[in-house]
Amino acid sequence: MKGIVFTEFLEMVEEKFGMEVVNDLLANPALKSGGVYSSVGTYDHMEIVMLVVALGKRTGIELPALLRAFGQYLFGTFKRAYPHMFEHSTDAFGFLEGVDQEVHVEVLKLYPDAELPSFETKRLSSNVLQMDYRSERSMGDLAFGLIEACGAHYGEGFDIVATPQSDDGKHVQFVVTRQGSNASHG
């Protein structure tokens, strides 16, 4: 997993819970990296799992909620760091439909060794989008947060239903329904 995910996670933890919590998380002797991350490095994805689990134990916040919050935070990071990736879409569904064919292509130019999830999309109606998330990392809740933040970025409220399609969490189907005054997009 690319280091930017780790560095951004730790920044979110510092912002929301303080540096003491970050230091406690990084003191875990099971972290193969020693708790030292570079945004351009590549690390075992199990380390982010260990960090999230430790944060959940420390804060009492359920893991799905933590991962969703991190997804929302990470979307903001991507928006600031890579604004050009958002220039071609005028609405959230357009952006989400282009994740695999456009956004991930750009990510791979920056990080050729990145192992990205896949998203297959299908427009069920002008206001309903089905997204099938697949990843060996089983981080559907993180994807959920990214999708929520995408809707907020484009000023669109979403109702999102996530349905696991596999017992291991490697395949999750999201049905995203656009709500509110911007629901006339098509």
Secondary structure, DSSP 8 states (H G I E B T S, - for coil): -BHHHHHHHHHHHHHHH-HHHHHHHHT-TT-TTTT---TT-B--HHHHHHHHHHHHHHH---HHHHHHHHHHHHHHHHHHH-GGGGTT-SSHHHHHHTIIIIIHHHHHHH-TT----EEEEEEEETTEEEEEEE-TT--HHHHHHHHHHHHHHTT-EEEEEEEESSTTSSEEEEEEEEESTTTT--
